[in-house]
Amino acid sequence: MLVSLASTAVTYGASVSGRAMSIHDRRVAVPKGYSPVDVADSNSVIQMRISLTMGNRTGLENALNKASDPDSESYGQWLSQEDIQYHAAPSREALRSVHKWLSSYNIDSKSATASGDWIKFSIPVGTANTMLNANYNVYEHTASGKQITRTLEYSVPDDLQEHIKAIHPTTSFYHSTRGRVISLSGHHRSGSYGTSGDLKKASSSSTSSAEVPTSTSDFSNCNNTVTPACLQKLYGIPSTLVSSKTNSTIGVSAFGGQDANKADLASFLKLFRPDMSSNTTFVTQLLDDATNSQNISDAGIEANLDIQYTVGVANGIPTTFVDIGNDNHDGDDGGFLDIVNDLLAETNPPLVLTTSYGVASDESGLSKSLTFAMCDAFMKLTARGVSILYATGDGGVASSPGEKCDDEPFLAAWPTCPYDLSKVFYSATLVGATANIPEEGADLSAGGFSNYFDQPSWQQKAVATYLDAIGDDLYKGRFNRSGRGYPDVSAQGDKIQIIQSDEVGPVAGTSASSPIFASVVALLNDELLSNGKPPLGFMNPWIYAHPEAFYDITNGHNPGCGTAGFPALKGWDPVTGVGSPNYQAMRKALGLS
């Protein structure tokens, strides 16, 4: 069920210590799936963050708009780290006023980002209740039993409203950060994954080239088992190992204790990429007390999938496993912010970042104010020429598997990440899933329309064409016809072969599609950089300007919420986006051939 959020500056005439206060964010009801447990202990401590208004957000938007517009003379002129920090730094007045307010409660805050637009501090619940005119309670997520401390509304002083974008944790109820891979037992067209009877030992003679293809000559079996060789044939992805030193790089994010195993990667390369050295591996970057254990029993299906289909498809382009630990006292969504802010602090962040993790339920769990603040962080990273890709999810129009939404509005995935302040829209590239050959939209592919945000200018024509094709009556009232449509693109997401604990088995999910598409982008970046051109960076305007660069998928649906879901049709659709990658056509559209 969608919940309504009040806008900022709803004044009730409240005051704290004689200072006029106005509501900054409010949730009118406890979200579906949560129940109140008790009043929060006033002495318990919250790890709090405040997002401050950028000093020159308009300048940053304008620069990114020009750099990402294929028709602009400034196309591809991404910003430097120093440029980002200049635009994002809050004004002196904002810093002075907010720090003075916090100091009046004996709070010593610290900058959480290089540009200073996020600050962090620890605060007792009792002090937070007083300072924010809030009422913090403990809420339990029924399905998982996880408890969080949140308030349904909070206020800030009137004179600080313009300086503060969001405060967290307050009204956001995101939970259960999890990989968006599903076992084939979760996909009705396939068998199960996870028992020794269903998996084949990577070293076993039962895994023959006729049964599990290892080269393009075995393409006839790709309807049963999808491997790097299948992807090379299907999408025209080159198989030649990258020898240039162009700084094309991939970052693979990981959350929730998922560990990527190097021994499993070596077995994967030996079986499915024998042309690559089994010594080819990845660099690990640990954040928030992550560990990435190499015990074979600790290997995560999601992490292994993501690493095997970046290292194993991107032909030797350097890959970094960016592992986010559980030291996120401000909530599960803190990890999504942490990874972006940490990469922003790097001199040379990966030029492609793929994320196959999401949160249960839909975008409404995250407040609009926090959504805008987090998407501002994405905007800063894309402005540096980084392509951010997110898997859409595996629940069709229900967003996540198992959501109960019959006779209710369809659930929208996170992050759709546009901005409505100036009607300038930037976001991650959202990746859906296809299945089979010829390709069709995978029924698990999460897709639809945002219930928060309007369509960005670069997709309005494509979405309007689709809406005209389905007419006004299909699912009338159950989705937002003016909302940002997703996914943007798609790639194979069914029967994907991985090595897990030295055994071969299939998985399915958009979490396979995102690293596959990320590898295509990294290979194109390598060619662009080799030819003295800039990397793709924020590529959504380019994607919608060049639909001829993709294989248009016109069959399939994405069922959910008691419906058959949306149909895949000619052109963009909310099952497969503009389509799957046609590598040679993408090269041509980029001026590489």
C-alpha positions as CSV (number, residue, x, y, z in Angstrom):
1,M,0.0,0.0,0.0
2,L,1.3,3.4,-0.9
3,V,1.6,6.0,1.9
4,S,1.3,9.7,1.7
5,L,4.1,12.0,2.7
6,A,3.5,15.6,3.7
7,S,5.6,18.2,2.0
8,T,8.0,20.4,3.9
9,A,7.0,23.6,5.7
10,V,3.6,22.5,7.0
11,T,3.4,24.9,9.9
12,Y,1.6,24.0,13.1
13,G,3.0,26.9,15.0
14,A,5.1,24.6,17.2
15,S,8.2,25.9,18.9
16,V,11.1,24.5,20.8
17,S,12.9,26.7,23.3
18,G,11.0,29.7,21.9
19,R,12.1,28.9,18.3
20,A,9.4,28.6,15.6
21,M,9.4,25.1,14.1
22,S,7.7,23.7,11.0
23,I,7.2,20.1,9.9
24,H,9.9,19.1,7.5
25,D,8.7,15.6,6.7
26,R,5.8,13.5,7.8
27,R,4.3,10.0,7.2
28,V,0.6,9.8,7.8
29,A,0.6,6.1,8.8
30,V,2.9,3.3,9.7
31,P,3.9,1.5,6.5
32,K,2.4,-1.8,5.5
33,G,4.4,-4.7,6.9
34,Y,5.4,-2.8,10.1
35,S,3.9,-2.5,13.5
36,P,4.8,-0.4,16.5
37,V,6.5,-2.2,19.4
38,D,7.2,0.4,22.1
39,V,8.3,3.9,22.7
40,A,12.0,4.2,22.0
41,D,14.3,4.4,25.1
42,S,15.2,8.0,25.5
43,N,18.8,7.0,26.4
44,S,19.4,4.8,23.3
45,V,21.7,6.4,20.8
46,I,20.9,7.1,17.1
47,Q,23.6,7.6,14.5
48,M,22.1,10.6,12.7
49,R,22.9,12.3,9.4
50,I,21.8,15.6,7.9
51,S,21.8,16.4,4.2
52,L,22.5,20.1,3.7
53,T,21.4,22.0,0.7
54,M,24.2,22.3,-2.0
55,G,25.6,25.8,-2.4
56,N,25.4,25.7,-6.2
57,R,23.1,22.8,-7.1
58,T,21.9,24.7,-10.2
59,G,25.4,24.9,-11.5
60,L,26.0,21.2,-11.0
61,E,22.7,20.3,-12.7
62,N,23.5,22.6,-15.7
63,A,27.0,21.1,-16.1
64,L,25.7,17.6,-16.0
65,N,22.8,18.4,-18.3
66,K,25.3,19.6,-20.9
67,A,27.7,16.7,-20.4
68,S,25.0,14.0,-20.8
69,D,23.1,15.6,-23.7
70,P,24.2,13.9,-26.9
71,D,23.3,17.0,-28.9
72,S,25.3,19.4,-26.7
73,E,28.7,20.7,-27.7
74,S,29.8,19.9,-24.1
75,Y,28.8,16.2,-24.4
76,G,31.1,14.0,-22.4
77,Q,32.8,16.8,-20.6
78,W,32.5,15.3,-17.2
79,L,33.4,17.3,-14.0
80,S,36.5,16.9,-11.9
81,Q,36.4,16.0,-8.2
82,E,37.2,19.6,-7.4
83,D,34.3,20.8,-9.5
84,I,31.9,18.6,-7.7
85,Q,33.1,19.7,-4.3
86,Y,32.8,23.3,-5.4
87,H,29.2,23.0,-6.5
88,A,28.1,20.7,-3.7
89,A,29.6,22.6,-0.8
90,P,26.9,24.2,1.4
91,S,26.9,27.9,1.8
92,R,28.8,29.4,4.8
93,E,25.4,30.6,6.2
94,A,24.0,27.1,6.0
95,L,27.0,25.6,7.8
96,R,27.0,28.3,10.5
97,S,23.3,28.2,11.1
98,V,23.0,24.4,11.3
99,H,26.1,23.9,13.5
100,K,24.9,26.7,15.8
101,W,21.5,24.9,16.2
102,L,23.2,21.5,16.9
103,S,25.6,23.1,19.3
104,S,22.7,24.4,21.4
105,Y,22.0,20.7,22.1
106,N,25.6,20.0,22.8
107,I,26.0,18.1,19.6
108,D,29.4,18.0,17.9
109,S,28.8,17.1,14.2
110,K,31.4,16.0,11.7
111,S,31.4,16.2,7.9
112,A,30.5,12.9,6.3
113,T,31.5,13.9,2.7
114,A,34.4,15.7,1.1
115,S,32.1,18.5,0.0
116,G,30.5,18.8,3.4
117,D,26.9,18.5,2.2
118,W,26.3,15.6,4.6
119,I,27.1,15.8,8.4
120,K,26.9,13.1,11.0
121,F,26.7,12.8,14.7
122,S,25.4,10.6,17.6
123,I,22.4,11.7,19.5
124,P,20.3,10.2,22.3
125,V,16.7,9.5,21.3
126,G,15.4,11.9,24.1
127,T,17.5,14.7,22.6
128,A,16.4,13.9,19.1
129,N,12.7,14.0,20.2
130,T,13.2,17.4,21.7
131,M,15.4,18.9,19.0
132,L,13.1,17.7,16.2
133,N,9.8,17.9,18.0
134,A,9.6,14.2,17.1
135,N,8.2,11.0,18.7
136,Y,10.6,8.2,18.1
137,N,9.2,4.7,18.5
138,V,10.5,1.1,17.9
139,Y,8.8,-0.6,14.9
140,E,9.1,-4.2,13.9
141,H,9.1,-5.5,10.3
142,T,6.7,-8.4,10.6
143,A,8.2,-10.7,8.0
144,S,11.8,-10.4,9.2
145,G,11.4,-9.5,12.8
146,K,13.8,-6.7,12.4
147,Q,13.3,-3.7,14.7
148,I,14.1,-0.1,13.8
149,T,13.8,3.2,15.6
150,R,11.8,5.8,13.6
151,T,9.4,8.7,13.9
152,L,6.4,9.4,11.8
153,E,7.2,13.1,11.6
154,Y,9.8,15.7,12.5
155,S,10.3,19.4,12.5
156,V,13.2,21.8,12.1
157,P,13.4,25.5,12.9
158,D,11.8,27.8,10.3
159,D,15.0,29.6,9.5
160,L,16.8,26.3,8.8
161,Q,14.2,24.8,6.4
162,E,16.0,26.1,3.3
163,H,19.4,24.7,4.5
164,I,18.3,21.2,5.4
165,K,17.3,18.7,2.7
166,A,16.8,15.6,4.9
167,I,17.5,14.1,8.3
168,H,18.0,10.4,8.7
169,P,16.9,8.2,10.4
170,T,13.5,9.7,10.7
171,T,10.5,8.8,8.5
172,S,12.1,6.2,6.2
173,F,11.2,2.6,6.7
174,Y,13.5,0.8,4.2
175,H,14.4,-2.7,5.4
176,S,16.1,-6.0,4.5
177,T,18.8,-5.0,2.0
178,R,19.1,-8.0,-0.1
179,G,20.5,-9.2,-3.4
180,R,18.1,-9.2,-6.3
181,V,19.0,-12.7,-7.4
182,I,16.4,-15.4,-7.1
183,S,16.9,-19.1,-7.2
184,L,15.3,-20.8,-10.0
185,S,12.9,-22.3,-7.5
186,G,11.5,-18.8,-7.3
187,H,11.0,-18.7,-11.1
188,H,8.0,-20.7,-12.2
189,R,9.5,-21.8,-15.5
190,S,12.6,-23.5,-14.0
191,G,13.8,-26.0,-11.5
192,S,15.4,-25.5,-8.1
193,Y,18.8,-24.3,-7.1
194,G,20.5,-25.1,-3.9
195,T,20.8,-28.9,-3.4
196,S,23.7,-31.0,-4.4
197,G,21.4,-33.0,-6.7
198,D,20.7,-29.9,-8.8
199,L,24.3,-28.7,-9.1
200,K,27.2,-30.1,-11.0
201,K,30.7,-30.1,-9.6
202,A,32.8,-27.8,-11.8
203,S,35.5,-30.5,-12.0
204,S,33.0,-33.3,-12.7
205,S,32.9,-35.1,-16.0
206,S,29.1,-34.7,-16.0
207,T,29.7,-31.1,-17.0
208,S,30.4,-31.5,-20.7
209,S,30.6,-29.0,-23.4
210,A,27.3,-30.4,-24.9
211,E,25.5,-29.9,-21.6
212,V,27.0,-26.6,-20.5
213,P,28.3,-24.5,-23.4
214,T,31.8,-23.1,-23.0
215,S,32.2,-21.6,-26.5
216,T,30.1,-19.9,-29.2
217,S,30.0,-23.2,-31.1
218,D,27.6,-24.4,-28.4
219,F,25.1,-21.6,-28.9
220,S,22.3,-24.1,-29.6
221,N,22.2,-24.9,-25.9
222,C,21.9,-21.3,-24.8
223,N,18.1,-21.7,-24.2
224,N,19.0,-24.1,-21.5
225,T,22.2,-22.7,-20.0
226,V,23.3,-19.1,-20.4
227,T,27.1,-18.5,-20.1
228,P,29.6,-15.8,-21.2
229,A,29.9,-17.5,-24.6
230,C,26.1,-17.2,-25.1
231,L,26.2,-13.6,-24.3
232,Q,29.1,-12.9,-26.7
233,K,27.1,-14.6,-29.5
234,L,23.8,-13.1,-28.6
235,Y,24.9,-9.5,-28.1
236,G,28.0,-9.4,-30.3
237,I,30.2,-8.8,-27.3
238,P,33.9,-9.1,-28.2
239,S,35.8,-12.0,-26.7
240,T,39.3,-10.6,-27.2
241,L,41.0,-9.9,-24.0
242,V,41.6,-6.2,-23.2
243,S,45.2,-5.3,-23.5
244,S,45.0,-1.5,-23.4
245,K,45.6,0.6,-20.3
246,T,42.7,3.0,-20.6
247,N,41.5,3.2,-17.0
248,S,38.2,1.6,-17.9
249,T,37.1,0.0,-14.6
250,I,34.1,-1.7,-13.1
251,G,32.9,-1.5,-9.5
252,V,30.6,-4.3,-8.2
253,S,28.7,-3.4,-5.0
254,A,27.8,-5.8,-2.3
255,F,25.7,-5.5,0.8
256,G,24.3,-7.7,3.5
257,G,27.3,-9.8,4.2
258,Q,27.6,-11.3,0.7
259,D,31.1,-12.6,0.0
260,A,32.6,-13.0,-3.5
261,N,34.9,-16.1,-3.6
262,K,38.1,-16.0,-5.6
263,A,38.3,-19.8,-5.9
264,D,34.8,-20.0,-7.3
265,L,35.8,-17.3,-9.8
266,A,38.9,-19.2,-10.9
267,S,36.7,-22.3,-11.4
268,F,34.2,-20.2,-13.4
269,L,36.9,-18.9,-15.7
270,K,38.5,-22.3,-16.2
271,L,35.1,-23.7,-17.2
272,F,33.4,-20.9,-19.1
273,R,36.3,-18.6,-20.1
274,P,39.3,-20.9,-20.8
275,D,40.8,-18.2,-22.9
276,M,41.3,-16.1,-19.7
277,S,43.9,-16.9,-17.1
278,S,42.4,-18.6,-14.0
279,N,44.6,-16.2,-12.1
280,T,42.4,-13.3,-13.3
281,T,40.7,-11.9,-10.2
282,F,39.3,-8.8,-8.6
283,V,40.4,-6.2,-6.1
284,T,38.4,-5.9,-2.8
285,Q,37.5,-2.6,-1.2
286,L,36.0,-3.0,2.2
287,L,33.7,-0.4,3.8
288,D,31.6,-0.2,7.0
289,D,33.5,-3.1,8.6
290,A,33.0,-5.6,5.7
291,T,35.2,-8.6,5.6
292,N,34.7,-10.7,2.3
293,S,35.6,-14.0,3.8
294,Q,37.2,-16.5,1.4
295,N,35.9,-19.5,3.2
296,I,34.1,-21.5,0.5
297,S,31.1,-21.9,2.9
298,D,30.7,-18.2,3.1
299,A,30.5,-17.6,-0.6
300,G,27.3,-15.6,-1.5
301,I,25.3,-16.5,-4.6
302,E,24.6,-12.8,-5.3
303,A,28.2,-11.8,-4.9
304,N,29.6,-14.7,-6.9
305,L,27.1,-14.0,-9.7
306,D,28.0,-10.3,-9.9
307,I,31.8,-11.0,-9.9
308,Q,31.6,-13.9,-12.4
309,Y,29.6,-11.9,-14.9
310,T,31.7,-8.8,-14.7
311,V,35.2,-10.4,-14.6
312,G,34.0,-13.2,-17.0
313,V,32.4,-10.9,-19.6
314,A,34.5,-7.7,-19.5
315,N,37.6,-9.5,-20.8
316,G,40.1,-8.5,-18.2
317,I,38.9,-4.9,-17.5
318,P,39.9,-4.2,-13.8
319,T,37.1,-5.0,-11.4
320,T,36.7,-3.9,-7.8
321,F,34.4,-5.6,-5.4
322,V,33.1,-2.8,-3.2
323,D,31.9,-4.6,-0.1
324,I,29.6,-2.7,2.3
325,G,29.5,-4.1,5.8
326,N,26.7,-4.0,8.4
327,D,28.1,-1.0,10.4
328,N,25.1,1.1,9.3
329,H,23.4,2.1,12.5
330,D,21.3,4.6,10.5
331,G,19.4,1.9,8.7
332,D,19.9,-0.5,5.8
333,D,19.7,2.3,3.2
334,G,22.8,3.9,4.8
335,G,24.9,1.4,2.8
336,F,23.6,2.7,-0.5
337,L,24.6,6.2,0.6
338,D,27.9,5.1,2.0
339,I,29.2,3.5,-1.2
340,V,28.5,6.6,-3.3
341,N,30.0,9.0,-0.8
342,D,33.1,6.8,-0.5
343,L,33.6,6.6,-4.2
344,L,33.1,10.3,-4.5
345,A,36.1,10.8,-2.2
346,E,38.3,8.7,-4.5
347,T,40.5,10.3,-7.1
348,N,39.7,7.7,-9.7
349,P,36.4,5.9,-8.9
350,P,35.3,3.0,-11.1
351,L,33.8,4.3,-14.3
352,V,30.9,1.8,-14.0
353,L,29.1,0.8,-10.8
354,T,26.7,-2.0,-10.9
355,T,24.3,-2.8,-8.0
356,S,22.2,-5.9,-7.8
357,Y,20.8,-5.2,-4.4
358,G,17.6,-3.6,-3.4
359,V,15.2,-3.3,-0.5
360,A,11.9,-5.1,0.1
361,S,8.6,-3.5,-0.8
362,D,8.9,-0.4,-3.0
363,E,10.0,3.2,-3.2
364,S,7.5,4.5,-0.8
365,G,9.5,3.1,2.1
366,L,12.0,5.9,1.6
367,S,10.8,9.4,2.3
368,K,10.9,11.9,-0.6
369,S,13.3,14.1,1.2
370,L,15.8,11.4,1.8
371,T,15.2,10.1,-1.7
372,F,16.1,13.4,-3.2
373,A,19.2,13.7,-0.9
374,M,20.5,10.3,-1.8
375,C,19.8,10.9,-5.5
376,D,21.8,14.1,-5.2
377,A,24.7,11.9,-4.2
378,F,24.1,9.8,-7.4
379,M,24.1,13.0,-9.4
380,K,27.5,14.0,-8.1
381,L,29.0,10.6,-9.0
382,T,27.5,10.5,-12.5
383,A,28.7,14.0,-13.1
384,R,32.3,12.6,-12.7
385,G,31.6,10.3,-15.7
386,V,30.5,7.3,-13.7
387,S,27.7,5.1,-15.1
388,I,25.5,3.8,-12.2
389,L,23.4,0.7,-13.0
390,Y,20.8,-0.8,-10.7
391,A,18.9,-4.0,-11.1
392,T,15.1,-3.3,-11.0
393,G,14.0,-6.3,-9.0
394,D,12.4,-9.6,-9.6
395,G,8.7,-9.1,-8.8
396,G,7.3,-7.9,-12.1
397,V,4.8,-5.1,-11.4
398,A,5.0,-5.9,-7.7
399,S,8.7,-4.9,-7.7
400,S,9.8,-7.6,-5.2
401,P,8.8,-11.3,-5.1
402,G,6.1,-12.2,-2.7
403,E,4.5,-8.8,-2.3
404,K,0.8,-8.9,-1.7
405,C,-0.8,-6.2,-3.8
406,D,-3.8,-7.7,-5.5
407,D,-6.4,-5.0,-6.3
408,E,-3.9,-2.4,-5.1
409,P,-1.6,0.0,-7.0
410,F,1.4,-1.6,-8.6
411,L,4.6,-1.2,-6.5
412,A,7.5,0.9,-7.9
413,A,11.1,-0.1,-7.5
414,W,13.8,2.1,-6.0
415,P,15.9,4.0,-7.1
416,T,14.2,5.9,-9.9
417,C,16.1,9.0,-8.8
418,P,15.0,12.1,-10.7
419,Y,14.7,15.6,-9.4
420,D,11.7,17.9,-9.6
421,L,13.1,21.1,-8.3
422,S,13.9,22.4,-11.7
423,K,12.5,19.6,-13.9
424,V,16.0,18.4,-14.6
425,F,16.2,14.7,-14.3
426,Y,19.2,12.5,-13.6
427,S,19.1,8.9,-12.3
428,A,20.8,5.6,-12.3
429,T,20.3,3.4,-15.4
430,L,17.8,0.7,-14.4
431,V,18.2,-2.7,-15.9
432,G,15.4,-5.3,-16.4
433,A,15.7,-8.9,-17.5
434,T,15.1,-10.9,-20.7
435,A,14.9,-14.7,-21.1
436,N,15.2,-17.3,-23.9
437,I,16.5,-17.0,-27.5
438,P,14.9,-15.2,-29.3
439,E,14.7,-12.9,-26.4
440,E,11.5,-12.0,-24.6
441,G,10.8,-10.1,-21.5
442,A,11.4,-12.2,-18.4
443,D,8.3,-12.6,-16.3
444,L,10.3,-11.7,-13.2
445,S,11.5,-8.3,-14.7
446,A,10.4,-5.5,-12.3
447,G,9.1,-2.6,-14.4
448,G,6.5,0.1,-14.3
449,F,6.2,3.7,-13.4
450,S,7.4,5.6,-10.4
451,N,4.7,6.7,-7.9
452,Y,7.0,9.6,-6.7
453,F,8.5,11.1,-9.8
454,D,7.5,12.5,-13.2
455,Q,9.0,11.3,-16.5
456,P,12.3,12.8,-17.3
457,S,12.5,14.7,-20.6
458,W,14.8,12.2,-22.3
459,Q,12.2,9.4,-22.0
460,Q,8.9,11.3,-22.5
461,K,8.4,10.5,-26.2
462,A,9.2,6.8,-25.8
463,V,6.9,6.4,-22.8
464,A,4.1,8.3,-24.5
465,T,4.3,6.0,-27.5
466,Y,3.9,3.0,-25.2
467,L,1.0,4.5,-23.3
468,D,-0.8,5.2,-26.5
469,A,-0.3,1.6,-27.6
470,I,-1.8,0.1,-24.5
471,G,-4.6,2.6,-24.3
472,D,-6.3,4.3,-21.3
473,D,-8.1,1.3,-19.8
474,L,-5.4,-1.2,-19.1
475,Y,-4.9,-1.3,-15.3
476,K,-6.6,2.1,-15.0
477,G,-5.9,3.7,-11.7
478,R,-3.3,1.1,-10.7
479,F,-0.2,2.9,-12.0
480,N,1.0,6.4,-12.5
481,R,0.8,7.2,-16.2
482,S,2.9,10.4,-15.7
483,G,5.6,8.6,-13.6
484,R,9.2,7.9,-14.6
485,G,9.1,4.7,-16.5
486,Y,11.6,1.8,-15.9
487,P,13.6,-0.2,-16.8
488,D,15.8,1.7,-19.2
489,V,17.5,-1.3,-20.7
490,S,17.6,-5.1,-20.2
491,A,19.8,-8.1,-20.6
492,Q,19.6,-11.9,-20.0
493,G,18.4,-12.8,-16.5
494,D,17.3,-16.4,-16.6
495,K,19.2,-19.8,-16.5
496,I,22.5,-17.9,-15.8
497,Q,25.2,-20.4,-15.0
498,I,27.4,-19.6,-12.0
499,I,29.9,-21.5,-9.9
500,Q,28.9,-21.7,-6.2
501,S,31.1,-23.6,-3.8
502,D,32.8,-25.3,-6.8
503,E,29.5,-26.5,-8.2
504,V,27.7,-25.4,-11.4
505,G,24.1,-24.2,-11.2
506,P,21.6,-21.8,-12.7
507,V,20.2,-18.6,-11.2
508,A,17.7,-16.0,-12.4
509,G,17.1,-12.4,-11.7
510,T,17.7,-8.8,-12.8
511,S,20.8,-9.0,-10.6
512,A,22.3,-11.0,-13.4
513,S,21.2,-8.5,-16.0
514,S,22.8,-5.5,-14.3
515,P,26.4,-6.8,-14.2
516,I,26.1,-8.2,-17.8
517,F,25.0,-4.8,-19.0
518,A,27.7,-3.1,-16.9
519,S,30.3,-5.2,-18.6
520,V,29.1,-4.0,-22.0
521,V,29.4,-0.4,-20.9
522,A,32.9,-1.1,-19.5
523,L,34.1,-2.6,-22.8
524,L,32.6,0.4,-24.7
525,N,34.4,2.7,-22.3
526,D,37.6,0.9,-23.0
527,E,37.2,1.6,-26.8
528,L,36.1,5.2,-26.2
529,L,39.1,5.9,-24.0
530,S,41.4,4.2,-26.5
531,N,40.2,6.6,-29.1
532,G,40.6,9.7,-27.0
533,K,36.9,10.0,-26.2
534,P,35.3,10.4,-22.8
535,P,33.5,7.5,-21.0
536,L,29.7,7.1,-21.3
537,G,29.0,8.4,-17.8
538,F,25.4,9.2,-17.2
539,M,24.0,7.6,-20.3
540,N,20.2,7.6,-20.1
541,P,19.8,10.6,-22.5
542,W,22.1,8.8,-25.0
543,I,20.2,5.5,-24.6
544,Y,16.8,7.1,-25.4
545,A,18.4,9.1,-28.3
546,H,19.7,5.8,-29.9
547,P,17.1,3.1,-29.7
548,E,18.7,1.6,-32.9
549,A,21.6,0.6,-30.7
550,F,19.5,-2.0,-28.9
551,Y,17.7,-5.2,-29.7
552,D,14.0,-4.3,-29.4
553,I,12.1,-7.0,-27.3
554,T,8.5,-7.3,-28.3
555,N,7.3,-10.4,-26.4
556,G,6.8,-11.1,-22.8
557,H,5.0,-9.8,-19.7
558,N,5.9,-9.0,-16.1
559,P,3.1,-10.4,-13.9
560,G,2.4,-9.3,-10.4
561,C,-0.3,-7.9,-8.1
562,G,-2.8,-10.4,-9.4
563,T,-2.3,-9.3,-13.0
564,A,-0.5,-10.4,-16.1
565,G,1.6,-7.3,-15.9
566,F,2.6,-5.0,-18.7
567,P,3.2,-6.4,-22.2
568,A,6.5,-5.9,-24.0
569,L,5.8,-4.0,-27.2
570,K,7.7,-2.3,-30.0
571,G,9.9,0.4,-28.7
572,W,10.4,1.2,-25.0
573,D,8.2,-0.9,-22.6
574,P,8.1,-1.3,-18.8
575,V,9.4,-4.9,-19.1
576,T,12.6,-4.6,-21.1
577,G,13.1,-0.8,-21.5
578,V,14.5,0.1,-24.9
579,G,15.9,-3.4,-25.2
580,S,19.0,-5.5,-24.8
581,P,22.5,-4.5,-25.9
582,N,23.6,-4.7,-29.6
583,Y,27.3,-4.2,-29.1
584,Q,28.2,-3.3,-32.7
585,A,25.2,-1.0,-33.0
586,M,26.2,0.7,-29.8
587,R,29.7,1.2,-31.1
588,K,28.4,2.7,-34.3
589,A,26.1,5.1,-32.3
590,L,29.2,6.2,-30.3
591,G,31.2,6.9,-33.4
592,L,33.5,3.9,-32.9
593,S,32.9,2.2,-36.3
